[in-house]
């Protein structure tokens, strides 16, 4: 079968690549065409465009790049119409993907499947109307989403979380072929402090400077920045050039495996840190922090921003965002993580509960089998 996939950022690239590999196990004749990144490209198929040409976040960046966004939409619509796939699989990235879903469903009558639900449970719940009209099947990766959609009378499938698969695969390789990460990256014997400042330039610009300032206050630890796919090294060095800090690319899992603690911008990385059982502080700067904090508490439908806390249904990690984001709060939280053994144990116990809730590995294959069966029966 011909599968057309669209992922617009790094986490989508990771999960879509694992889904593609699982589809190859399920469907020997699977043929892929996609918008995505290097990981999807390594899985095989024809790449139409890299997600680095699509990833715009925030009102101003989106407004400045509207001509490029409209060109991408036109190119994508024409490409799907030309190749006529058996199914279009959209991976998160709702601003772009829901427009494609409407076109594919209404103009081409091709099945539209959505993999990784947009976070409408946090805000923009009205998007459920678009899902009902234009999306044939939704495959979720967070356990609480199943109940959320059921309450909206929109059935979805939950078959586990693919981050569990990815981390489990890494740990199995680590057990049989231990890596030489510390030696290869020229790291010292000091404990490692991982800095994961997001996957987009705006996130890095907003969060990395504060992370570096806090890291400098802990000289017994060596900070290491996890470089995001699609972000050039020189973009990091503009913030880190005067700091004794290493930058590593395509090695986030080895970095977390060797880390004693982490400062993490909210996103998939917060969940990955918990799966590696790395104590963390979630750091997310938002302009006009007091106003943003008020809006979140008053108008959002959830109490937390990090996947760890959302899955646990309680505060496992501290979320230092909006009006709680500052050098002082990040410093205090990191100091407590590193010096208070009982506090650290409480966080790790919370991680264990998250791991239990997510379930066993195999999500990518289970979802691939669901997709294949839905298309055939």
FINU-420320 format. One record per residue: x, y, z of N, C-alpha, C, O in turn. Coordinates in steps of 0.1 Angstrom, whole numbers, padded with zeros to 4 digits, always signed. Atoms other than C-alpha are relative to their C-alpha. Layout:
<nodes>
XYZXYZXYZXYZ ...
</nodes>
This chain:
<nodes>
+0008-0012+0000+0000+0000+0000+0009+0013+0000+0020+0012+0004 -0007-0013+0000+0010+0036-0005-0004+0009+0011-0016+0012+0013 +0003-0008-0012+0013+0056+0027+0007+0014-0002+0018+0015-0006 -0005-0014+0001+0017+0094+0027+0000+0006+0014-0011+0007+0020 -0001-0005-0013+0029+0108+0060+0005+0014+0001+0013+0019-0008 -0004-0014-0001+0033+0144+0072+0004+0002+0015-0005+0002+0024 -0005-0004-0013+0054+0153+0103+0007+0013-0001+0015+0015-0010 -0005-0014+0001+0063+0189+0110+0011+0004+0010+0014+0016+0011 -0010-0004-0010+0088+0187+0139+0008-0013+0004+0005-0024+0000 -0009+0011-0003+0115+0165+0155-0007-0011+0007-0004-0023+0003 +0006+0011-0006+0093+0145+0178-0009-0008-0009-0010-0020-0009 +0008+0007+0010+0069+0137+0150+0009-0008-0010+0005-0019-0014 -0010+0007+0009+0099+0127+0128+0004-0014+0007+0004-0024+0001 -0003+0012-0007+0109+0102+0155-0011-0010+0000-0009-0022-0003 +0011+0010-0002+0075+0086+0161-0005-0004-0014-0008-0016-0015 +0004+0004+0013+0067+0086+0124+0009-0010-0006+0005-0019-0013 -0010+0009+0006+0099+0069+0115-0001-0014+0006+0000-0024+0000 +0002+0013-0007+0092+0041+0141-0013-0006-0005-0014-0018-0007 +0012+0005+0006+0057+0038+0127+0002-0006-0014-0003-0016-0018 -0003+0005+0013+0071+0034+0092+0007-0013+0000+0004-0022-0008 -0007+0012-0002+0094+0007+0103-0009-0012+0004-0009-0023-0001 +0010+0010-0004+0065-0011+0120-0009-0003-0012-0014-0015-0013 +0008+0002+0012+0044-0007+0088+0007-0009-0010+0000-0018-0016 -0007+0009+0009+0071-0024+0068+0000-0014+0005+0000-0024-0002 +0002+0014-0005+0069-0054+0092-0014-0005-0002-0016-0017-0004 +0014+0004+0002+0031-0054+0088-0004-0002-0014-0011-0011-0018 +0003+0000+0014+0029-0047+0051+0012-0001-0008+0020+0009-0010 -0012+0002+0008+0056-0061+0029+0001+0009-0012+0012+0011-0017 +0000-0008+0011+0045-0039+0001-0002+0015+0003-0005+0023-0005 +0001-0014-0005+0045-0006+0021+0009+0009-0008+0021+0006-0010 -0007-0009+0008+0056+0023+0000-0003+0014+0006-0014+0018+0007 +0002-0013-0008+0062+0057+0017+0004+0012-0008+0014+0012-0016 -0003-0013+0004+0061+0093+0006-0003+0009+0011-0013+0007+0018 +0002-0007-0013+0065+0119+0033+0006+0014+0000+0015+0017-0007 -0006-0012-0004+0072+0153+0047+0005-0003+0014-0003-0007+0023 -0005+0003-0013+0095+0148+0077+0015+0003+0000+0020+0012-0006 -0014-0003-0002+0131+0146+0088+0009-0012-0003+0006-0021-0010 -0011+0010+0003+0163+0125+0088-0004-0014+0004-0001-0024-0002 +0004+0013-0004+0148+0097+0108-0010-0007-0009-0009-0019-0011 +0010+0005+0010+0119+0092+0084+0007-0004-0012+0004-0014-0019 -0008+0003+0012+0144+0093+0056+0007-0013+0001+0009-0020-0008 -0007+0012-0002+0164+0066+0071-0009-0013+0000-0004-0024-0002 +0009+0011+0000+0133+0044+0073-0004-0004-0014-0009-0015-0017 +0003+0003+0014+0129+0046+0035-0011+0008-0006-0019+0014+0002 +0010-0007+0007+0107+0061+0009+0005+0013-0006+0017+0016-0006 -0003-0012+0007+0106+0094-0009-0004+0013+0009-0015+0014+0012 +0002-0012-0008+0110+0127+0011-0004+0011-0009+0004+0014-0019 +0004-0011+0008+0091+0156-0003+0007+0013+0005+0012+0021-0003 -0006-0012-0006+0103+0183+0021+0004-0003+0015-0003-0011+0022 -0005+0002-0014+0123+0184+0054-0008+0009+0009-0012+0020+0005 +0008-0008-0009+0104+0196+0084+0006+0013+0005-0001+0022+0009 -0006-0012-0004+0130+0223+0091-0005+0012-0009-0004+0023-0005 +0006-0010+0009+0113+0242+0062-0015+0003+0004-0021+0011-0003 +0014-0002-0003+0080+0240+0080-0002+0004+0015-0013+0010+0018 +0002-0001-0015+0086+0244+0118+0000+0015+0004+0011+0020+0008 +0001-0014-0005+0074+0279+0127-0010+0000+0012-0020-0006+0012 +0008+0000-0012+0061+0286+0162-0002+0014+0005+0008+0022+0005 +0003-0013-0005+0045+0316+0177-0007+0009-0011-0005+0007-0023 +0008-0009+0009+0023+0344+0162+0009+0007-0010+0007+0007-0022 -0008-0008+0008+0051+0366+0149+0008-0009-0011+0007-0005-0022 -0007+0008+0010+0073+0338+0132-0010-0005-0010-0007-0006-0022 +0010+0005+0010+0041+0324+0116-0004+0011-0009-0005+0009-0022 +0004-0011+0008+0030+0358+0104+0011+0003-0010+0008+0006-0022 -0011-0004+0009+0065+0365+0089+0002-0010-0011+0007-0007-0022 -0002+0010+0010+0065+0332+0071-0012-0005-0007-0013-0016-0013 +0012+0004+0006+0030+0331+0058+0001-0004-0015-0005-0013-0019 -0001+0004+0014+0040+0331+0021+0006-0014-0001+0002-0022-0010 -0007+0014+0001+0063+0300+0027-0010-0010+0005-0011-0021-0001 +0010+0010-0005+0035+0283+0047-0011-0003-0011-0014-0014-0013 +0010+0002+0011+0010+0289+0019+0006-0008-0012-0001-0016-0018 -0007+0007+0011+0035+0276-0007+0001-0015+0004-0002-0024-0004 -0001+0013-0004+0040+0245+0014-0013-0008+0000-0014-0019-0005 +0013+0006+0001+0003+0238+0017-0004-0003-0014-0009-0014-0017 +0003+0002+0014-0001+0242-0021+0008-0012-0005+0003-0020-0012 -0008+0011+0005+0028+0219-0028-0004-0013+0005-0005-0023-0002 +0005+0013-0006+0015+0193-0004-0013-0005-0006-0014-0017-0009 +0013+0004+0006-0020+0193-0018+0002-0005-0014-0003-0016-0018 -0003+0005+0013-0007+0190-0053+0007-0013-0001+0005-0022-0009 -0008+0012+0000+0017+0163-0044-0009-0012+0004-0008-0023-0002 +0009+0010-0004-0010+0142-0027-0009-0004-0011-0012-0015-0014 +0009+0002+0011-0033+0147-0056+0007-0008-0011+0001-0016-0018 -0007+0006+0011-0006+0136-0080+0003-0015+0003+0002-0023-0006 -0005+0014-0003+0006+0104-0062-0012-0009+0005-0010-0021+0004 +0012+0008-0003-0029+0093-0050+0004-0012+0010+0003-0024+0006 -0003+0011-0009-0018+0073-0019-0013-0007+0005-0024-0002+0002 +0011+0007-0006-0040+0047-0002-0005+0006+0013-0017+0005+0017 +0003-0007-0012-0040+0067+0030+0009+0011+0003+0021+0010+0000 -0009-0011-0005-0027+0100+0044+0000-0001+0015-0010-0001+0022 -0001+0001-0014-0013+0097+0079+0007+0013+0005+0018+0016+0002 -0005-0013-0005-0009+0131+0097+0005-0002+0014-0001-0009+0022 -0006+0002-0013+0014+0133+0127+0001+0013+0007+0009+0022+0004 +0001-0012-0008+0005+0160+0152+0000+0012-0009-0007+0012-0019 -0002-0012+0008+0014+0195+0138-0014+0005-0006-0015+0005-0018 +0014-0003+0005-0023+0206+0136-0002+0012-0009-0011+0011-0017 +0002-0011+0009-0020+0240+0121+0001-0002-0014-0007+0003-0022 -0002+0004+0014-0008+0226+0089-0008-0012-0004-0015-0013-0014 +0006+0012+0004-0022+0191+0090-0015+0000-0001-0021-0007-0009 +0015+0000+0001-0058+0199+0096-0005+0006-0013-0015+0003-0018 +0003-0005+0013-0058+0220+0065+0001-0010-0011-0007-0011-0020 -0002+0011+0009-0044+0191+0046-0011-0011+0001-0016-0016-0009 +0011+0009-0002-0070+0168+0062-0013+0004-0007-0019-0004-0013 +0013-0005+0006-0099+0190+0050+0001-0002-0015-0009-0006-0021 -0002+0001+0015-0085+0190+0014-0001-0014-0004-0008-0018-0014 +0000+0014+0004-0078+0153+0012-0013-0007+0002-0018-0014-0007 +0013+0006-0003-0111+0143+0027-0011+0005-0009-0019-0003-0015 +0011-0006+0007-0134+0167+0008+0003+0000-0015-0006-0001-0023 -0003-0001+0015-0115+0169-0026+0005-0013-0006+0002-0016-0018 -0006+0013+0006-0097+0135-0030-0007-0012+0005-0005-0023-0001 +0007+0011-0006-0119+0112-0008+0010-0012+0003+0007-0023+0001 -0010+0010-0004-0087+0094+0004-0001-0001+0015-0003+0010+0022 +0001+0001-0015-0088+0080+0040+0011+0009+0007+0022+0009+0002 -0009-0009-0008-0072+0104+0065+0001-0006+0014-0009-0007+0022 -0002+0005-0014-0057+0089+0097+0009+0010+0007+0018+0016+0001 -0008-0009-0008-0042+0110+0125+0008-0008+0011+0002-0015+0019 -0008+0007-0009-0013+0097+0145+0006+0011+0010+0013+0020+0005 -0004-0010-0011-0005+0116+0178-0009+0012+0000-0008+0021-0008 +0010-0011-0001-0034+0138+0187+0006+0013+0004+0014+0014+0012 -0003-0013-0005-0030+0175+0189-0005+0002+0014-0015-0005+0017 +0003-0001-0014-0033+0187+0224-0013+0008+0002-0013+0018+0010 +0012-0007-0002-0069+0198+0222-0006-0001+0014-0015+0006+0018 +0004+0002-0014-0074+0185+0257+0005+0012+0009+0000+0014+0020 -0006-0011-0007-0053+0215+0268-0007+0013-0004-0011+0021+0005 +0008-0012+0005-0070+0242+0246-0003-0003-0014+0001-0013-0020 +0006+0002+0014-0087+0246+0212-0008-0013-0001-0007-0020-0011 +0009+0012+0000-0112+0219+0221-0009+0000-0013-0014-0010-0017 +0009-0001+0012-0133+0232+0191+0006-0008-0012-0002-0010-0021 -0006+0008+0011-0109+0213+0168-0006-0014-0001-0004-0020-0012 +0006+0013+0001-0129+0182+0176-0010+0000-0012-0012-0010-0018 +0010+0000+0011-0154+0194+0149+0008-0003-0013+0002-0010-0022 -0008+0004+0012-0126+0192+0123+0004-0014-0001+0004-0021-0011 -0003+0015+0000-0116+0157+0134-0012-0008-0004-0011-0017-0012 +0012+0007+0004-0152+0146+0131-0003+0000-0015-0007-0010-0021 +0003-0002+0014-0155+0160+0096+0011-0007-0009+0008-0012-0020 -0010+0003+0009-0121+0152+0081+0010-0011+0004+0018-0015-0005 -0009+0010-0004-0103+0125+0101-0008-0013+0002-0017-0014+0010 +0007+0013-0001-0114+0088+0097+0004-0007+0013-0004-0014+0019 -0005+0007-0012-0092+0074+0125+0010+0008+0007+0019+0014+0001 -0010-0007-0009-0073+0089+0154+0007-0011+0008+0001-0019+0015 -0008+0009-0008-0044+0070+0170+0008+0009+0011+0016+0017+0007 -0005-0008-0011-0034+0085+0204+0012-0007+0007+0013-0019+0006 -0011+0006-0007-0002+0080+0224+0001+0003+0015+0010-0001+0022 +0001-0003-0014-0013+0093+0258-0012-0007+0005-0023-0005+0000 +0011+0009-0005-0035+0070+0279-0012+0008+0004-0024+0003+0002 +0012-0008-0004-0058+0098+0292-0008+0005-0012-0019+0010-0010 +0007-0006+0011-0067+0109+0257-0012-0009-0005-0021-0004-0010 +0011+0009+0004-0089+0078+0251-0013+0004+0007-0023+0005+0001 +0012-0004-0008-0113+0089+0279-0004+0014-0004-0016+0017-0006 +0003-0014+0004-0111+0126+0268-0008-0001-0013-0019+0006-0013 +0008+0001+0012-0123+0117+0233-0013-0007+0001-0023-0004-0005 +0012+0008-0002-0148+0092+0245-0011+0009+0005-0023+0008+0002 +0009-0010-0006-0164+0120+0265-0006+0010-0011-0016+0016-0009 +0005-0009+0011-0167+0140+0232-0006-0008-0011-0009-0003-0021 +0007+0009+0009-0183+0110+0215+0008-0002-0013+0002-0001-0024 -0009+0002+0011-0153+0105+0192+0010-0011+0003+0019-0009+0010 -0008+0012-0003-0138+0070+0193+0014+0001-0005+0016+0005-0017 -0014+0000+0004-0100+0068+0192+0007-0013+0004+0001-0021+0012 -0007+0012-0004-0074+0040+0195+0012+0005+0008+0020+0014+0004 -0012-0002-0008-0047+0040+0222+0007-0014+0001+0001-0024+0006 -0007+0013+0000-0021+0012+0218+0014+0001+0007+0022-0008+0005 -0012-0002-0007+0007+0025+0240+0008+0012-0005+0003+0019-0015 -0008-0012+0003+0034+0052+0237+0013-0004-0007+0021-0012-0002 -0012+0004+0007+0061+0050+0211+0013+0004+0006+0024-0001+0003 -0012-0004-0007+0086+0068+0233+0005-0012+0009+0017-0014+0011 -0003+0012-0007+0085+0036+0254+0008-0009-0009+0018-0015-0004 -0007+0009+0010+0095+0016+0223+0014+0005-0002+0024-0002-0002 -0013-0006+0004+0124+0040+0214+0010-0001+0012+0021-0005+0009 -0009+0001-0011+0139+0041+0249+0003-0015+0003+0015-0018+0006 -0003+0014-0002+0135+0003+0253+0010-0006-0010+0019-0013-0007 -0009+0005+0010+0152-0003+0220+0015+0005+0003+0024-0003+0001 -0013-0006-0004+0181+0020+0231+0006-0008+0011+0018-0012+0011 -0005+0007-0011+0184+0002+0264+0005-0014-0003+0014-0019+0003 -0004+0013+0004+0186-0032+0248+0013+0000-0008+0022-0008-0005 -0013-0002+0007+0214-0020+0225+0011+0003+0010+0022-0002+0009 -0010-0004-0010+0231-0005+0255+0005-0012+0008+0017-0013+0011 -0003+0012-0008+0230-0038+0273+0010-0009-0007+0018-0016-0001 -0009+0009+0008+0247-0057+0245+0012+0007-0006+0022+0000-0008 -0011-0007+0006+0269-0030+0230+0001+0014+0007-0003+0024+0002 -0002-0012-0008+0278-0004+0257+0007+0011-0009+0016+0008-0016 -0006-0011+0009+0285+0030+0240+0012+0006+0007+0016+0003+0018 -0012-0007-0004+0316+0051+0243-0003+0015+0000+0006+0023-0004 +0005-0014+0001+0296+0084+0246+0009+0010+0007+0013+0020+0001 -0008-0009-0008+0317+0100+0273+0014+0002-0007+0019+0014-0007 -0013-0001+0007+0350+0093+0255-0001+0007-0013+0007+0016-0016 +0002-0006+0014+0337+0102+0220-0002+0015+0001+0002+0022-0008 +0003-0014-0001+0324+0135+0232+0010+0008+0009+0008+0020+0011 -0010-0006-0008+0355+0143+0253-0005+0006+0013+0000+0016+0017 +0005-0005-0013+0336+0146+0285+0009-0005+0012+0016-0015+0011 -0008+0003-0011+0352+0145+0319-0007-0010+0009-0017-0015+0005 +0007+0010-0009+0344+0123+0349-0010+0007+0009-0017+0001+0017 +0010-0007-0008+0322+0150+0364-0014-0005-0004-0016-0010-0015 +0013+0004+0004+0285+0141+0366-0006+0009-0011-0003+0021-0011 +0005-0007+0012+0266+0152+0335-0014+0007+0004-0023+0001+0010 +0013-0008-0001+0238+0179+0336-0005+0002-0014+0001+0010-0022 +0006-0001+0014+0217+0176+0304-0008+0012-0001-0017+0015+0008 +0008-0011+0003+0203+0207+0289-0008-0002-0013-0002-0003-0024 +0009+0002+0011+0173+0201+0266-0009+0012-0002-0019+0013+0005 +0007-0013+0000+0161+0235+0255-0010+0001-0011-0014+0012-0015 +0010+0000+0010+0136+0225+0228+0005-0003-0013+0017-0005-0016 -0003+0004+0013+0135+0217+0192-0002+0011-0011+0002+0009-0022 +0002-0012+0009+0127+0251+0177+0009+0011+0004+0012+0013+0016 -0009-0011-0003+0149+0282+0175-0006+0009+0010+0001+0014+0019 +0006-0009-0009+0124+0303+0194+0001-0006+0015+0004+0002+0024 -0001+0006-0013+0123+0278+0223+0015+0001+0005+0017+0004+0017 -0014+0000-0004+0161+0276+0224+0004+0014+0004+0011+0016+0014 -0003-0014-0003+0164+0314+0223-0005+0004+0014+0001+0011+0021 +0006-0004-0012+0140+0317+0252+0005-0007+0012+0005-0001+0023 -0003+0009-0011+0152+0289+0274+0015-0002+0003+0019-0003+0015 -0014+0004-0002+0189+0281+0269+0008+0010+0008+0015+0006+0017 -0008-0009-0008+0204+0313+0283-0002-0002+0015+0008-0002+0022 +0002+0002-0014+0188+0308+0317+0005-0013+0004+0011-0014+0015 -0006+0013-0004+0197+0271+0317+0015+0001+0001+0020-0005+0011 -0014-0001-0001+0233+0280+0310+0005+0008+0012+0014+0004+0019 -0004-0008-0012+0234+0306+0338-0002-0008+0012+0007-0008+0021 +0002+0009-0012+0220+0281+0363+0011-0011+0000+0016-0014+0011 -0010+0011+0001+0244+0253+0351+0013+0006+0005+0021-0002+0012 -0013-0006-0004+0273+0277+0357+0002+0001+0015+0013+0001+0020 -0001+0000-0015+0264+0278+0394+0002-0013+0006+0003-0014+0019 -0002+0013-0006+0270+0241+0398+0013-0005-0007+0013-0014-0016 -0013+0004+0006+0308+0237+0389+0004-0014+0001+0012-0019-0006 -0003+0014-0002+0309+0201+0401-0007-0009-0011-0005-0021-0011 +0007+0008+0011+0287+0191+0371+0004+0006-0013+0006+0018-0014 -0003-0004+0014+0294+0193+0334-0013+0001-0008-0019-0009-0010 +0012-0002+0009+0266+0208+0313+0002-0005-0014+0013-0002-0020 -0001+0004+0014+0259+0192+0279-0013+0003-0006-0024-0001-0001 +0012-0004+0008+0234+0206+0254-0003-0011-0010+0005-0015-0017 +0005+0009+0010+0213+0182+0234-0004+0009-0012-0014+0015-0012 +0003-0007+0012+0214+0197+0199-0012-0006-0007-0013-0018-0009 +0012+0005+0006+0180+0195+0182+0003-0003-0015+0010+0005-0021 -0002+0002+0014+0178+0180+0147-0005+0012-0008-0015+0018-0005 +0004-0011+0008+0176+0207+0120+0005+0014+0005+0003+0024-0002 -0006-0013-0005+0193+0234+0142+0015-0001-0001+0021-0010+0003 -0015+0000+0003+0228+0244+0132+0008+0002+0013+0003+0009+0023 -0008-0002-0012+0256+0243+0158+0002+0014+0003+0002+0018+0015 -0003-0014-0003+0263+0280+0154-0011+0007+0007-0009+0017+0013 +0012-0006-0007+0228+0288+0166+0002-0002+0016-0002+0007+0023 -0003+0003-0014+0238+0272+0200+0012+0008+0005+0012+0014+0016 -0013-0006-0004+0273+0287+0201-0002+0015+0003+0006+0021+0010 +0002-0015-0002+0259+0323+0200-0004+0002+0015-0002+0013+0020 +0004+0000-0014+0245+0315+0235+0011-0006+0010+0012-0003+0021 -0009+0008-0008+0272+0291+0247+0015+0002-0002+0023-0005+0004 -0014-0001+0004+0304+0304+0232+0009+0003+0012+0021+0000+0012 -0009-0004-0011+0317+0318+0265-0002-0009+0012+0002-0006+0023 +0002+0010-0011+0306+0288+0286+0007-0013-0003+0009-0017-0014 -0006+0014+0002+0324+0255+0292-0010-0010-0001-0013-0018+0008 +0011+0009+0002+0297+0235+0277+0001-0008-0013+0006-0002-0023 +0000+0008+0012+0295+0207+0252-0013+0000-0007-0024+0001+0000 +0012+0001+0008+0270+0204+0224+0000-0013-0008+0010-0016-0015 +0000+0012+0007+0260+0170+0211-0013-0001-0009-0023+0003-0005 +0011+0001+0009+0238+0162+0181-0003-0015-0002+0006-0024-0003 +0005+0014+0003+0217+0130+0174+0005-0010+0011+0007-0022+0009 -0004+0009-0010+0227+0116+0208-0007+0004+0013-0002+0003+0024 +0008-0004-0012+0199+0127+0232-0001-0012+0009+0000-0010+0021 +0001+0012-0008+0194+0091+0244+0013-0003+0007+0012-0005+0020 -0013+0002-0007+0231+0085+0252+0002+0011+0011+0007+0008+0021 -0002-0011-0010+0231+0119+0269-0008-0002+0012-0003-0001+0024 +0009+0003-0011+0201+0111+0291+0005-0012+0008+0004-0012+0020 -0005+0012-0007+0215+0077+0299+0011+0003+0009+0013-0004+0020 -0011-0003-0008+0246+0092+0313-0002+0012+0009+0008+0017+0016 +0002-0012-0007+0230+0122+0330-0004-0002+0014-0011-0012+0017 +0004+0001-0014+0226+0128+0367-0013+0009+0003-0020+0006+0012 +0011-0008-0001+0200+0155+0362-0002+0007-0013+0007+0007-0022 +0002-0007+0012+0184+0176+0335-0009+0012+0002-0018+0012+0010 +0009-0012+0001+0169+0210+0327-0007-0002-0014+0000-0002-0024 +0007+0004+0012+0142+0203+0301-0012+0010-0003-0020+0013+0005 +0011-0008+0005+0119+0225+0280-0012-0010-0003-0010-0021-0008 +0011+0010+0000+0084+0209+0281-0002-0005-0014+0000+0002-0024 +0002+0006+0013+0076+0185+0253+0003-0015+0002+0003-0020+0013 -0003+0014+0000+0084+0149+0244+0012-0003+0009+0013-0013+0016 -0012+0002-0007+0118+0154+0261-0003-0002+0015+0005-0010+0022 +0003+0002-0014+0102+0156+0296-0004-0015+0002+0000-0020+0013 +0004+0014-0002+0087+0121+0291+0012-0009-0002+0014-0018+0005 -0012+0008+0002+0120+0107+0277+0009+0001+0012+0014-0010+0016 -0009-0001-0012+0139+0120+0307-0006-0009+0011+0001-0015+0018 +0006+0009-0011+0114+0102+0330+0002-0015-0003+0004-0023+0006 -0002+0014+0004+0117+0070+0310+0015-0005+0003+0017-0016+0006 -0014+0003-0004+0155+0072+0316+0002+0002+0015+0013+0000+0020 +0000-0003-0014+0147+0081+0352+0011+0010+0004+0018+0008+0014 -0009-0011-0003+0167+0113+0351-0008+0011+0007-0017+0016+0001 +0007-0010-0007+0156+0138+0377+0000+0013-0008+0011+0016-0014 +0001-0011+0009+0145+0170+0359-0008+0012+0006-0016+0010+0015 +0008-0012-0002+0132+0205+0362-0005+0004-0014+0003+0006-0023 +0006-0004+0013+0108+0216+0334+0001+0015+0000-0004+0022+0009 -0003-0014+0002+0118+0251+0322-0006+0005-0013-0002+0001-0023 +0006-0005+0012+0097+0270+0298-0004+0015+0001-0013+0019+0008 +0002-0015-0001+0100+0308+0294-0011+0004-0010-0011+0000-0022 +0011-0006+0008+0069+0327+0280+0001+0015+0002+0001+0019+0013 +0000-0015-0002+0070+0364+0273-0013+0004+0007-0024-0002+0006 +0011-0005-0008+0047+0384+0295-0005-0011+0010-0017-0015+0010 +0002+0012-0008+0050+0356+0320-0012+0000+0010-0020-0009+0011 +0011-0001-0009+0025+0369+0346-0014-0001-0007-0023-0008-0003 +0012+0001+0008-0002+0373+0319-0002-0014-0005-0013-0019-0004 +0001+0014+0005+0006+0339+0304-0004-0009+0011-0012-0018+0009 +0004+0008-0011+0004+0323+0338-0015+0001+0004-0021-0009+0007 +0014-0002-0003-0030+0338+0345-0009-0006-0011-0019-0013-0007 +0008+0005+0011-0043+0328+0311+0000-0016+0001-0011-0022-0001 -0001+0014-0001-0031+0292+0316-0009-0005+0012-0017-0014+0010 +0008+0004-0012-0047+0289+0351-0015+0002-0002-0023-0005+0003 +0014-0004+0001-0079+0306+0340-0007-0007-0012-0019-0010-0011 +0007+0004+0012-0086+0293+0305+0004-0014-0005-0003-0019-0014 -0004+0013+0005-0067+0261+0299-0008-0011+0007-0012-0009+0018 +0008+0011-0005-0084+0227+0305+0008-0010+0008+0003-0019+0013 -0009+0009-0007-0054+0211+0322+0007+0007+0011+0009+0019+0011 -0008-0006-0011-0034+0217+0354+0015+0000-0003+0022+0008+0004 -0014+0001+0003+0000+0208+0339+0003+0002-0014-0005+0001-0023 -0005-0001+0014+0021+0214+0308+0009-0012-0004+0011-0014-0016 -0010+0010+0003+0046+0185+0311-0007-0014-0002-0017-0017+0006 +0006+0013+0002+0037+0150+0298+0001-0009+0012-0007-0017+0015 -0002+0008-0012+0051+0135+0330-0011+0002+0010-0018-0007+0014 +0011-0003-0009+0026+0153+0352-0014-0003-0005-0022-0008+0002 +0013+0003+0006-0002+0149+0328-0004-0014+0000-0015-0018+0003 +0002+0014-0001+0002+0112+0326-0002-0005+0014-0011-0013+0017 +0001+0004-0014+0007+0108+0363-0013+0005+0007-0018+0000+0016 +0012-0007-0007-0023+0131+0371+0004+0007+0012-0005+0010+0020 -0005-0007-0012-0002+0148+0397+0013+0006-0003+0019+0004-0013 -0013-0006+0002+0029+0169+0402+0012-0009+0003+0015-0010+0015 -0012+0009-0003+0059+0146+0398+0012+0009-0002+0022+0008+0006 -0011-0009+0002+0082+0173+0384-0004+0015+0001-0016+0017-0002 +0003-0015-0001+0083+0211+0390-0001+0006-0014+0008+0004-0022 +0002-0007+0013+0070+0231+0360+0003+0015+0002-0006+0023+0007 -0004-0014-0002+0089+0264+0360-0002+0008-0013+0007+0010-0020 +0003-0007+0013+0071+0282+0332-0008+0013+0003-0013+0015+0014 +0008-0013-0001+0054+0316+0326+0006+0008+0012+0018+0011+0013 -0004-0009-0011+0055+0336+0359+0009-0008+0010+0014-0002+0019 -0008+0008-0009+0074+0307+0377+0014-0002-0006+0023-0008+0000 -0012+0002+0007+0103+0308+0352+0010+0012+0004+0007+0024+0001 -0010-0009-0004+0134+0326+0366+0013-0007+0004+0013-0019+0006 -0013+0006-0004+0171+0320+0374-0002-0005+0014+0003-0016+0017 +0001+0004-0014+0162+0318+0411-0008-0013+0002-0004-0022+0009 +0008+0012-0002+0134+0292+0408+0007-0012-0007+0006-0023-0001 -0007+0012+0006+0154+0270+0384+0012-0004+0008+0014-0016+0010 -0011+0004-0009+0185+0272+0406-0005-0007+0012+0001-0018+0016 +0005+0007-0012+0165+0263+0437-0004-0014-0003-0002-0023+0005 +0005+0014+0003+0149+0233+0420+0011-0009-0003+0011-0021+0001 -0011+0008+0003+0181+0220+0406+0008-0004+0012+0013-0015+0013 -0008+0002-0012+0199+0224+0439-0007-0011+0009-0001-0020+0014 +0007+0010-0008+0171+0204+0456+0001-0014-0006+0003-0024+0001 -0001+0012+0007+0172+0177+0430+0014-0007+0003+0015-0019+0005 -0014+0005-0001+0210+0173+0434+0004-0002+0015+0013-0010+0017 -0005+0001-0013+0212+0176+0472-0010-0007+0010-0006-0011+0021 +0010+0006-0009+0179+0162+0487-0003-0014-0005-0011-0016-0014 +0002+0014+0004+0179+0124+0484-0014-0004+0001-0019-0011-0008 +0014+0005-0001+0144+0119+0496-0009+0007-0010-0018+0001-0016 +0007-0007+0010+0131+0145+0472+0002-0006-0014-0007-0008-0022 -0003+0007+0013+0149+0128+0443-0007-0013+0000-0012-0017-0011 +0007+0013+0000+0135+0094+0454-0015+0002-0003-0021-0006-0010 +0014-0003+0003+0100+0109+0454-0003+0002-0015-0013-0003-0020 +0002-0002+0015+0104+0120+0418+0002-0013-0008-0006-0015-0017 -0002+0013+0007+0118+0087+0407-0011-0010+0002-0015-0017-0007 +0012+0008-0002+0089+0069+0423-0012+0005-0009-0019-0004-0014 +0010-0005+0009+0066+0092+0403+0003-0005-0014-0007-0008-0022 -0004+0005+0013+0085+0082+0372-0004-0015-0002-0010-0019-0012 +0004+0014+0000+0079+0045+0380-0015-0001-0003-0019-0011-0010 +0014+0000+0002+0042+0052+0381-0004+0004-0014-0013-0003-0020 +0002-0004+0014+0043+0069+0347+0003-0011-0009-0005-0014-0018 -0004+0011+0008+0061+0040+0333-0010-0012+0000-0013-0018-0010 +0011+0010-0002+0035+0016+0347-0012+0003-0008-0018-0005-0015 +0012-0004+0007+0007+0036+0333+0001-0001-0015-0008-0005-0022 -0002+0000+0014+0022+0038+0298+0000-0015-0006-0004-0017-0017 +0001+0014+0004+0025+0000+0296+0013-0005-0007+0023+0002-0007 -0012+0007+0005+0049-0023+0278+0003+0005-0014-0005+0012-0021 -0003-0004+0013+0068-0016+0246-0008-0007-0011-0015-0017-0008 +0007+0007+0011+0054-0025+0212-0011+0009-0006-0019+0005-0015 +0010-0009+0004+0032+0006+0206+0000+0002-0015-0010+0002-0022 -0001-0003+0014+0045+0013+0171-0006-0011-0009-0013-0009-0018 +0005+0011+0007+0038-0022+0159-0015-0002+0001-0022-0005-0008 +0014+0002-0003+0004-0024+0175-0008+0011-0008-0019+0007-0014 +0007-0010+0008-0006+0009+0158+0001-0003-0015-0009-0001-0022 -0002+0004+0014+0008-0002+0125-0010-0011-0004-0016-0011-0015 +0009+0010+0002-0013-0033+0127-0015+0005-0001-0023+0000-0009 +0013-0006+0000-0044-0013+0135-0002+0008-0013-0013+0006-0019 +0001-0008+0012-0038+0010+0105-0002-0010-0012-0011-0008-0020 +0001+0010+0011-0033-0020+0082-0013-0007+0000-0020-0009-0011 +0013+0007-0001-0064-0038+0094-0012+0009-0003-0021+0005-0010 +0011-0009+0003-0086-0007+0092-0001+0003-0015-0011+0004-0021 +0000-0002+0014-0075-0002+0056-0004-0012-0009-0008-0011-0020 +0003+0012+0008-0082-0038+0046-0013-0006+0004-0019-0014-0004 +0013+0007-0004-0114-0047+0065-0010+0010+0003-0022+0006+0007 
</nodes>
